[in-house]
Amino acid sequence: MPLPAARLLTRAQAASYCGLSVGVFQRECDVRPIRLRVDTVQRYDRRDLDQWIDRCKGEPGTRSIDEWLDALDTRVPPGRPAR
């Protein structure tokens, strides 16, 4: 099955993208959909789904933005002020 060209996916598309049924996707996936103002439509960002899949795999290099910033803050050279 070809990947959807759109970055934002419906729930059914997101479940299919992850290789799950809609029911399993709703129960297991902790990615929150983006609420768009147009008709209060909700869509899932493929990038968020990719990060969730990486977390499920236990990928050692996957960090959230906050985790990256925390790691960078601890590596401030001596004499330079931290953010």
BALUMSE-482278 format. One record per atom (N, C-alpha, C, O): residue number from 1; residue in one letter; atom name; x, y, z. Coordinates in nm, 4 decimals. Layout:
N
<NUM,"A","CA",<X,Y,Z>>
...
% end
This chain:
83
<1,"M","N",<0.0848,-0.1172,0.0000>>
<1,"M","CA",<0.0000,0.0000,0.0000>>
<1,"M","C",<0.0902,0.1246,0.0000>>
<1,"M","O",<0.1805,0.1344,0.0831>>
<2,"P","N",<0.0673,0.2190,-0.0911>>
<2,"P","CA",<0.1508,0.3394,-0.0952>>
<2,"P","C",<0.1241,0.4295,0.0244>>
<2,"P","O",<0.0129,0.4338,0.0769>>
<3,"L","N",<0.2275,0.5015,0.0669>>
<3,"L","CA",<0.2121,0.5961,0.1769>>
<3,"L","C",<0.1291,0.7147,0.1307>>
<3,"L","O",<0.1376,0.7548,0.0146>>
<4,"P","N",<0.0482,0.7716,0.2208>>
<4,"P","CA",<-0.0263,0.8910,0.1827>>
<4,"P","C",<0.0697,1.0065,0.1561>>
<4,"P","O",<0.1712,1.0209,0.2243>>
<5,"A","N",<0.0370,1.0887,0.0563>>
<5,"A","CA",<0.1224,1.2023,0.0220>>
<5,"A","C",<0.1072,1.3149,0.1230>>
<5,"A","O",<0.2000,1.3935,0.1420>>
<6,"A","N",<-0.0066,1.3240,0.1870>>
<6,"A","CA",<-0.0324,1.4317,0.2829>>
<6,"A","C",<0.0434,1.4079,0.4126>>
<6,"A","O",<0.0647,1.2938,0.4535>>
<7,"R","N",<0.0835,1.5163,0.4762>>
<7,"R","CA",<0.1511,1.5048,0.6060>>
<7,"R","C",<0.0492,1.4844,0.7180>>
<7,"R","O",<0.0763,1.4115,0.8134>>
<8,"L","N",<-0.0663,1.5471,0.7077>>
<8,"L","CA",<-0.1696,1.5346,0.8099>>
<8,"L","C",<-0.2689,1.4270,0.7680>>
<8,"L","O",<-0.3205,1.4284,0.6563>>
<9,"L","N",<-0.2946,1.3343,0.8589>>
<9,"L","CA",<-0.3737,1.2162,0.8270>>
<9,"L","C",<-0.4989,1.2067,0.9131>>
<9,"L","O",<-0.4997,1.2496,1.0285>>
<10,"T","N",<-0.6040,1.1504,0.8559>>
<10,"T","CA",<-0.7225,1.1187,0.9346>>
<10,"T","C",<-0.6875,1.0042,1.0298>>
<10,"T","O",<-0.5804,0.9446,1.0192>>
<11,"R","N",<-0.7768,0.9743,1.1213>>
<11,"R","CA",<-0.7523,0.8638,1.2153>>
<11,"R","C",<-0.7350,0.7319,1.1407>>
<11,"R","O",<-0.6450,0.6540,1.1723>>
<12,"A","N",<-0.8202,0.7066,1.0424>>
<12,"A","CA",<-0.8104,0.5820,0.9664>>
<12,"A","C",<-0.6791,0.5757,0.8886>>
<12,"A","O",<-0.6160,0.4702,0.8828>>
<13,"Q","N",<-0.6369,0.6878,0.8287>>
<13,"Q","CA",<-0.5104,0.6911,0.7559>>
<13,"Q","C",<-0.3927,0.6722,0.8513>>
<13,"Q","O",<-0.2973,0.6012,0.8197>>
<14,"A","N",<-0.3998,0.7359,0.9680>>
<14,"A","CA",<-0.2914,0.7238,1.0665>>
<14,"A","C",<-0.2789,0.5801,1.1142>>
<14,"A","O",<-0.1683,0.5277,1.1271>>
<15,"A","N",<-0.3930,0.5163,1.1406>>
<15,"A","CA",<-0.3905,0.3761,1.1831>>
<15,"A","C",<-0.3287,0.2887,1.0745>>
<15,"A","O",<-0.2458,0.2024,1.1032>>
<16,"S","N",<-0.3689,0.3112,0.9513>>
<16,"S","CA",<-0.3148,0.2356,0.8393>>
<16,"S","C",<-0.1652,0.2619,0.8229>>
<16,"S","O",<-0.0882,0.1692,0.7974>>
<17,"Y","N",<-0.1242,0.3868,0.8374>>
<17,"Y","CA",<0.0172,0.4249,0.8278>>
<17,"Y","C",<0.1003,0.3478,0.9297>>
<17,"Y","O",<0.2129,0.3071,0.9010>>
<18,"C","N",<0.0436,0.3277,1.0501>>
<18,"C","CA",<0.1136,0.2549,1.1568>>
<18,"C","C",<0.0952,0.1038,1.1457>>
<18,"C","O",<0.1554,0.0280,1.2219>>
<19,"G","N",<0.0123,0.0598,1.0510>>
<19,"G","CA",<-0.0097,-0.0834,1.0337>>
<19,"G","C",<-0.1021,-0.1424,1.1385>>
<19,"G","O",<-0.0919,-0.2606,1.1715>>
<20,"L","N",<-0.1934,-0.0597,1.1915>>
<20,"L","CA",<-0.2838,-0.1021,1.2977>>
<20,"L","C",<-0.4285,-0.0845,1.2551>>
<20,"L","O",<-0.4591,-0.0057,1.1656>>
<21,"S","N",<-0.5172,-0.1588,1.3202>>
<21,"S","CA",<-0.6598,-0.1314,1.3016>>
<21,"S","C",<-0.6916,-0.0017,1.3741>>
<21,"S","O",<-0.6154,0.0414,1.4606>>
<22,"V","N",<-0.8031,0.0606,1.3397>>
<22,"V","CA",<-0.8409,0.1865,1.4038>>
<22,"V","C",<-0.8593,0.1659,1.5544>>
<22,"V","O",<-0.8186,0.2508,1.6336>>
<23,"G","N",<-0.9198,0.0549,1.5940>>
<23,"G","CA",<-0.9416,0.0287,1.7358>>
<23,"G","C",<-0.8113,0.0152,1.8139>>
<23,"G","O",<-0.7967,0.0731,1.9215>>
<24,"V","N",<-0.7178,-0.0602,1.7602>>
<24,"V","CA",<-0.5881,-0.0767,1.8268>>
<24,"V","C",<-0.5132,0.0563,1.8281>>
<24,"V","O",<-0.4509,0.0915,1.9283>>
<25,"F","N",<-0.5189,0.1294,1.7184>>
<25,"F","CA",<-0.4539,0.2604,1.7104>>
<25,"F","C",<-0.5072,0.3531,1.8198>>
<25,"F","O",<-0.4293,0.4173,1.8904>>
<26,"Q","N",<-0.6393,0.3601,1.8337>>
<26,"Q","CA",<-0.6988,0.4472,1.9361>>
<26,"Q","C",<-0.6571,0.4051,2.0760>>
<26,"Q","O",<-0.6344,0.4901,2.1620>>
<27,"R","N",<-0.6469,0.2778,2.0992>>
<27,"R","CA",<-0.6143,0.2269,2.2327>>
<27,"R","C",<-0.4661,0.2419,2.2651>>
<27,"R","O",<-0.4314,0.2719,2.3794>>
<28,"E","N",<-0.3783,0.2218,2.1677>>
<28,"E","CA",<-0.2351,0.2143,2.1949>>
<28,"E","C",<-0.1559,0.3408,2.1654>>
<28,"E","O",<-0.0556,0.3672,2.2317>>
<29,"C","N",<-0.1983,0.4185,2.0687>>
<29,"C","CA",<-0.1189,0.5337,2.0250>>
<29,"C","C",<-0.1480,0.6549,2.1134>>
<29,"C","O",<-0.2630,0.6956,2.1293>>
<30,"D","N",<-0.0394,0.7129,2.1716>>
<30,"D","CA",<-0.0580,0.8293,2.2586>>
<30,"D","C",<-0.0386,0.9619,2.1853>>
<30,"D","O",<-0.0344,1.0672,2.2489>>
<31,"V","N",<-0.0268,0.9585,2.0540>>
<31,"V","CA",<-0.0119,1.0818,1.9755>>
<31,"V","C",<-0.1466,1.1542,1.9734>>
<31,"V","O",<-0.2506,1.0963,1.9417>>
<32,"R","N",<-0.1409,1.2810,2.0079>>
<32,"R","CA",<-0.2641,1.3606,2.0056>>
<32,"R","C",<-0.2820,1.4243,1.8685>>
<32,"R","O",<-0.1865,1.4762,1.8107>>
<33,"P","N",<-0.4033,1.4203,1.8170>>
<33,"P","CA",<-0.4257,1.4825,1.6869>>
<33,"P","C",<-0.4225,1.6347,1.6978>>
<33,"P","O",<-0.4429,1.6917,1.8049>>
<34,"I","N",<-0.3966,1.6979,1.5851>>
<34,"I","CA",<-0.3998,1.8437,1.5761>>
<34,"I","C",<-0.5431,1.8829,1.5436>>
<34,"I","O",<-0.6040,1.8289,1.4513>>
<35,"R","N",<-0.5956,1.9761,1.6191>>
<35,"R","CA",<-0.7324,2.0225,1.5922>>
<35,"R","C",<-0.7232,2.1448,1.5014>>
<35,"R","O",<-0.6658,2.2474,1.5377>>
<36,"L","N",<-0.7808,2.1311,1.3833>>
<36,"L","CA",<-0.7847,2.2415,1.2885>>
<36,"L","C",<-0.9180,2.3144,1.3028>>
<36,"L","O",<-1.0208,2.2522,1.3292>>
<37,"R","N",<-0.9158,2.4435,1.2858>>
<37,"R","CA",<-1.0377,2.5221,1.3040>>
<37,"R","C",<-1.1422,2.4927,1.1973>>
<37,"R","O",<-1.2620,2.5077,1.2213>>
<38,"V","N",<-1.0980,2.4518,1.0828>>
<38,"V","CA",<-1.1921,2.4239,0.9748>>
<38,"V","C",<-1.2802,2.3066,1.0149>>
<38,"V","O",<-1.2338,2.1926,1.0188>>
<39,"D","N",<-1.4041,2.3329,1.0442>>
<39,"D","CA",<-1.5005,2.2286,1.0828>>
<39,"D","C",<-1.4533,2.1435,1.1999>>
<39,"D","O",<-1.4950,2.0285,1.2139>>
<40,"T","N",<-1.3664,2.1993,1.2843>>
<40,"T","CA",<-1.3085,2.1281,1.3990>>
<40,"T","C",<-1.2562,1.9897,1.3598>>
<40,"T","O",<-1.2791,1.8908,1.4295>>
<41,"V","N",<-1.1866,1.9854,1.2482>>
<41,"V","CA",<-1.1275,1.8619,1.1970>>
<41,"V","C",<-1.0033,1.8287,1.2785>>
<41,"V","O",<-0.9274,1.9175,1.3173>>
<42,"Q","N",<-0.9836,1.7000,1.3039>>
<42,"Q","CA",<-0.8632,1.6545,1.3721>>
<42,"Q","C",<-0.7792,1.5725,1.2761>>
<42,"Q","O",<-0.8304,1.4875,1.2032>>
<43,"R","N",<-0.6479,1.5996,1.2772>>
<43,"R","CA",<-0.5556,1.5262,1.1911>>
<43,"R","C",<-0.4313,1.4870,1.2700>>
<43,"R","O",<-0.3917,1.5564,1.3636>>
<44,"Y","N",<-0.3710,1.3770,1.2320>>
<44,"Y","CA",<-0.2489,1.3278,1.2943>>
<44,"Y","C",<-0.1309,1.3639,1.2049>>
<44,"Y","O",<-0.1348,1.3435,1.0836>>
<45,"D","N",<-0.0261,1.4176,1.2664>>
<45,"D","CA",<0.0944,1.4550,1.1938>>
<45,"D","C",<0.1820,1.3308,1.1777>>
<45,"D","O",<0.2132,1.2632,1.2758>>
<46,"R","N",<0.2214,1.3011,1.0542>>
<46,"R","CA",<0.3050,1.1827,1.0294>>
<46,"R","C",<0.4347,1.1874,1.1079>>
<46,"R","O",<0.4845,1.0834,1.1509>>
<47,"R","N",<0.4902,1.3060,1.1273>>
<47,"R","CA",<0.6156,1.3170,1.2034>>
<47,"R","C",<0.5957,1.2746,1.3488>>
<47,"R","O",<0.6816,1.2083,1.4069>>
<48,"D","N",<0.4818,1.3132,1.4075>>
<48,"D","CA",<0.4512,1.2708,1.5449>>
<48,"D","C",<0.4340,1.1192,1.5509>>
<48,"D","O",<0.4776,1.0549,1.6464>>
<49,"L","N",<0.3706,1.0629,1.4492>>
<49,"L","CA",<0.3526,0.9177,1.4449>>
<49,"L","C",<0.4876,0.8470,1.4322>>
<49,"L","O",<0.5099,0.7437,1.4952>>
<50,"D","N",<0.5770,0.9023,1.3513>>
<50,"D","CA",<0.7106,0.8435,1.3374>>
<50,"D","C",<0.7857,0.8457,1.4709>>
<50,"D","O",<0.8526,0.7487,1.5064>>
<51,"Q","N",<0.7744,0.9566,1.5446>>
<51,"Q","CA",<0.8403,0.9652,1.6757>>
<51,"Q","C",<0.7817,0.8633,1.7725>>
<51,"Q","O",<0.8551,0.8012,1.8494>>
<52,"W","N",<0.6505,0.8459,1.7691>>
<52,"W","CA",<0.5859,0.7478,1.8566>>
<52,"W","C",<0.6355,0.6068,1.8236>>
<52,"W","O",<0.6650,0.5282,1.9136>>
<53,"I","N",<0.6444,0.5755,1.6947>>
<53,"I","CA",<0.6928,0.4438,1.6538>>
<53,"I","C",<0.8365,0.4235,1.7019>>
<53,"I","O",<0.8712,0.3160,1.7510>>
<54,"D","N",<0.9198,0.5265,1.6878>>
<54,"D","CA",<1.0582,0.5166,1.7357>>
<54,"D","C",<1.0630,0.4947,1.8865>>
<54,"D","O",<1.1444,0.4159,1.9347>>
<55,"R","N",<0.9765,0.5635,1.9617>>
<55,"R","CA",<0.9726,0.5429,2.1074>>
<55,"R","C",<0.9302,0.4004,2.1401>>
<55,"R","O",<0.9841,0.3393,2.2324>>
<56,"C","N",<0.8350,0.3474,2.0657>>
<56,"C","CA",<0.7896,0.2099,2.0889>>
<56,"C","C",<0.9022,0.1102,2.0649>>
<56,"C","O",<0.9110,0.0076,2.1324>>
<57,"K","N",<0.9877,0.1411,1.9685>>
<57,"K","CA",<1.1015,0.0550,1.9374>>
<57,"K","C",<1.2133,0.0717,2.0379>>
<57,"K","O",<1.3043,-0.0110,2.0431>>
<58,"G","N",<1.2085,0.1764,2.1175>>
<58,"G","CA",<1.3147,0.2012,2.2125>>
<58,"G","C",<1.4393,0.2530,2.1457>>
<58,"G","O",<1.5501,0.2260,2.1919>>
<59,"E","N",<1.4234,0.3271,2.0377>>
<59,"E","CA",<1.5380,0.3827,1.9658>>
<59,"E","C",<1.6202,0.4686,2.0612>>
<59,"E","O",<1.5659,0.5594,2.1240>>
<60,"P","N",<1.7488,0.4419,2.0730>>
<60,"P","CA",<1.8313,0.5148,2.1686>>
<60,"P","C",<1.8504,0.6619,2.1334>>
<60,"P","O",<1.8732,0.7431,2.2230>>
<61,"G","N",<1.8418,0.6983,2.0074>>
<61,"G","CA",<1.8685,0.8358,1.9684>>
<61,"G","C",<1.7465,0.9255,1.9628>>
<61,"G","O",<1.7573,1.0406,1.9206>>
<62,"T","N",<1.6307,0.8762,2.0040>>
<62,"T","CA",<1.5100,0.9580,1.9924>>
<62,"T","C",<1.4875,1.0378,2.1186>>
<62,"T","O",<1.4666,0.9821,2.2264>>
<63,"R","N",<1.4919,1.1669,2.1043>>
<63,"R","CA",<1.4685,1.2581,2.2169>>
<63,"R","C",<1.3662,1.3622,2.1764>>
<63,"R","O",<1.3556,1.3998,2.0597>>
<64,"S","N",<1.2910,1.4078,2.2757>>
<64,"S","CA",<1.1998,1.5192,2.2508>>
<64,"S","C",<1.2817,1.6480,2.2435>>
<64,"S","O",<1.3994,1.6495,2.2795>>
<65,"I","N",<1.2207,1.7530,2.1981>>
<65,"I","CA",<1.2899,1.8825,2.1914>>
<65,"I","C",<1.3351,1.9247,2.3306>>
<65,"I","O",<1.4468,1.9739,2.3467>>
<66,"D","N",<1.2508,1.9065,2.4307>>
<66,"D","CA",<1.2877,1.9428,2.5677>>
<66,"D","C",<1.4081,1.8615,2.6165>>
<66,"D","O",<1.4956,1.9153,2.6844>>
<67,"E","N",<1.4128,1.7331,2.5824>>
<67,"E","CA",<1.5266,1.6503,2.6222>>
<67,"E","C",<1.6554,1.6978,2.5546>>
<67,"E","O",<1.7614,1.6982,2.6171>>
<68,"W","N",<1.6468,1.7382,2.4267>>
<68,"W","CA",<1.7652,1.7917,2.3578>>
<68,"W","C",<1.8127,1.9204,2.4238>>
<68,"W","O",<1.9325,1.9383,2.4452>>
<69,"L","N",<1.7193,2.0107,2.4565>>
<69,"L","CA",<1.7570,2.1371,2.5193>>
<69,"L","C",<1.8188,2.1135,2.6567>>
<69,"L","O",<1.9170,2.1787,2.6925>>
<70,"D","N",<1.7624,2.0214,2.7336>>
<70,"D","CA",<1.8194,1.9899,2.8649>>
<70,"D","C",<1.9620,1.9356,2.8501>>
<70,"D","O",<2.0512,1.9724,2.9266>>
<71,"A","N",<1.9825,1.8488,2.7523>>
<71,"A","CA",<2.1156,1.7932,2.7308>>
<71,"A","C",<2.2140,1.9020,2.6896>>
<71,"A","O",<2.3292,1.9009,2.7331>>
<72,"L","N",<2.1703,1.9949,2.6071>>
<72,"L","CA",<2.2580,2.1035,2.5646>>
<72,"L","C",<2.2900,2.1976,2.6802>>
<72,"L","O",<2.4024,2.2469,2.6909>>
<73,"D","N",<2.1919,2.2229,2.7669>>
<73,"D","CA",<2.2142,2.3120,2.8808>>
<73,"D","C",<2.3198,2.2560,2.9756>>
<73,"D","O",<2.3912,2.3329,3.0399>>
<74,"T","N",<2.3309,2.1255,2.9852>>
<74,"T","CA",<2.4289,2.0663,3.0770>>
<74,"T","C",<2.5692,2.0671,3.0181>>
<74,"T","O",<2.6653,2.0358,3.0884>>
<75,"R","N",<2.5832,2.1024,2.8900>>
<75,"R","CA",<2.7138,2.1022,2.8246>>
<75,"R","C",<2.7667,2.2430,2.7991>>
<75,"R","O",<2.8468,2.2634,2.7078>>
<76,"V","N",<2.7233,2.3389,2.8779>>
<76,"V","CA",<2.7697,2.4761,2.8592>>
<76,"V","C",<2.9152,2.4846,2.9054>>
<76,"V","O",<2.9462,2.4458,3.0181>>
<77,"P","N",<3.0055,2.5350,2.8194>>
<77,"P","CA",<3.1462,2.5441,2.8583>>
<77,"P","C",<3.1652,2.6357,2.9784>>
<77,"P","O",<3.0863,2.7280,2.9988>>
<78,"P","N",<3.2689,2.6114,3.0581>>
<78,"P","CA",<3.2956,2.6961,3.1745>>
<78,"P","C",<3.3137,2.8418,3.1300>>
<78,"P","O",<3.3736,2.8697,3.0261>>
<79,"G","N",<3.2616,2.9315,3.2095>>
<79,"G","CA",<3.2733,3.0737,3.1802>>
<79,"G","C",<3.1629,3.1288,3.0910>>
<79,"G","O",<3.1514,3.2503,3.0742>>
<80,"R","N",<3.0811,3.0398,3.0332>>
<80,"R","CA",<2.9688,3.0866,2.9506>>
<80,"R","C",<2.8409,3.0708,3.0311>>
<80,"R","O",<2.8203,2.9680,3.0955>>
<81,"P","N",<2.7554,3.1713,3.0280>>
<81,"P","CA",<2.6293,3.1603,3.1030>>
<81,"P","C",<2.5340,3.0599,3.0380>>
<81,"P","O",<2.5250,3.0511,2.9155>>
<82,"A","N",<2.4642,2.9852,3.1213>>
<82,"A","CA",<2.3617,2.8940,3.0713>>
<82,"A","C",<2.2395,2.9754,3.0302>>
<82,"A","O",<2.2204,3.0884,3.0751>>
<83,"R","N",<2.1583,2.9166,2.9452>>
<83,"R","CA",<2.0359,2.9877,2.9018>>
<83,"R","C",<1.9380,3.0000,3.0146>>
<83,"R","O",<1.8301,3.0565,2.9968>>
% end
